[in-house]
Amino acid sequence: MRVTKSEFSASCPVRDVLDRIGDRWTVLVLGELANGTRRFSELRRAIPDISQRMLSQTVRHLEADGLISRTVYPTVPPRVDYALTDLGRSLMVPLGALVDWTWENHPRIKQAREAMAARAEAA
């Protein structure tokens, strides 16, 4: 990974993309769509603690970034499907590596947090 100080300026592409994919819900939505096309209600059920407003905002941002597609069918009520685009599928490779890393290292992270909390409590 090449990193220079200037890369992290306000106009940095890394910051721009990480601001989007680093939020609380994006990875969960993308992970669910990696399993196939989903309707809004299916996404909502798959991520039960996300509000309807936040899910709407998240899919809107992901669509604006070209990571997912939104298909509206002229039915009553309208049917809307969401799916990963080619760009979104390409993101799943590094994102999958991050998810794997998380599962592997989460116990160590929890242990470090507990140790920090214990030190803070003792102080």
C-alpha positions in Angstrom: 0.0 0.0 0.0 1.5 3.3 -1.0 0.6 6.2 1.3 1.9 9.7 1.2 0.8 12.6 3.4 -0.8 14.4 0.5 -3.0 11.5 -0.3 -5.1 12.2 2.8 -6.0 15.7 1.9 -9.7 16.7 1.8 -9.8 15.9 -1.9 -8.2 12.5 -1.5 -10.0 9.7 -3.4 -9.2 7.3 -0.6 -11.1 9.5 1.9 -13.9 10.0 -0.5 -14.5 6.3 -1.0 -13.9 5.3 2.6 -16.4 8.0 3.8 -19.0 6.0 1.9 -18.1 2.4 2.5 -16.9 3.0 6.0 -20.3 4.0 7.4 -22.3 1.8 9.7 -24.7 0.3 7.1 -23.0 0.2 3.7 -21.0 -3.0 4.2 -24.0 -4.8 5.5 -26.2 -3.7 2.6 -23.4 -4.6 0.1 -22.9 -8.0 1.8 -26.6 -8.8 1.6 -26.7 -7.8 -2.1 -23.6 -10.0 -2.7 -26.0 -12.9 -2.2 -28.2 -11.8 -5.1 -30.9 -9.2 -6.0 -33.0 -8.1 -3.1 -36.2 -6.0 -2.7 -36.2 -3.2 -0.2 -38.2 -5.1 2.3 -35.8 -8.1 2.0 -32.9 -5.8 2.8 -34.8 -4.4 5.8 -35.5 -7.9 7.1 -31.9 -9.0 6.6 -30.6 -6.0 8.6 -33.3 -5.6 11.2 -31.7 -2.8 13.2 -31.5 -0.4 10.3 -34.3 2.2 10.0 -36.3 2.6 6.8 -35.0 6.1 6.5 -31.3 5.0 6.9 -31.8 2.1 4.5 -33.3 4.5 1.9 -30.4 6.9 2.3 -27.8 4.1 2.1 -29.2 2.5 -1.1 -29.5 6.0 -2.6 -25.9 6.7 -1.9 -24.7 3.3 -3.2 -26.7 3.8 -6.4 -25.3 7.3 -6.8 -21.8 5.9 -6.5 -22.6 3.2 -9.1 -22.2 0.3 -6.7 -25.7 -0.9 -6.9 -28.5 -0.7 -9.5 -32.2 0.0 -8.7 -34.9 -1.4 -11.0 -38.5 -0.3 -10.6 -41.3 -2.5 -12.0 -44.6 -0.8 -12.9 -46.8 -2.8 -10.6 -49.2 -1.8 -7.9 -47.5 -1.3 -5.5 -44.3 -0.6 -7.4 -41.7 -3.4 -7.1 -38.1 -2.1 -6.6 -35.1 -4.5 -6.8 -31.6 -3.7 -5.8 -28.5 -5.5 -7.2 -24.7 -5.1 -7.3 -23.3 -3.6 -10.4 -20.0 -4.8 -11.9 -18.3 -2.0 -9.9 -20.1 -3.2 -6.7 -19.1 -6.8 -7.4 -15.5 -5.7 -7.8 -15.6 -4.1 -4.4 -16.7 -7.4 -2.8 -13.2 -8.9 -3.2 -11.4 -6.4 -0.9 -14.5 -6.1 1.3 -14.6 -9.8 1.6 -11.0 -9.8 2.7 -11.9 -7.2 5.4 -14.8 -9.2 6.6 -12.7 -12.4 6.8 -10.0 -10.4 8.7 -12.7 -9.1 11.1 -14.0 -12.6 11.9 -10.4 -13.8 12.5 -9.4 -10.9 14.7 -12.5 -9.8 16.5 -11.7 -11.8 19.7 -8.3 -10.0 19.9 -10.0 -6.6 19.4 -12.6 -7.4 22.1 -9.8 -8.4 24.4 -7.9 -5.2 23.8 -11.0 -3.1 24.4 -11.7 -5.0 27.7 -8.1 -4.4 28.8 -8.3 -0.7 28.0 -11.6 -0.4 29.9 -10.1 -2.2 32.9 -7.1 0.2 32.8 -9.4 3.2 32.6 -11.5 1.9 35.5 -8.4 1.3 37.6 -7.1 4.8 37.0 
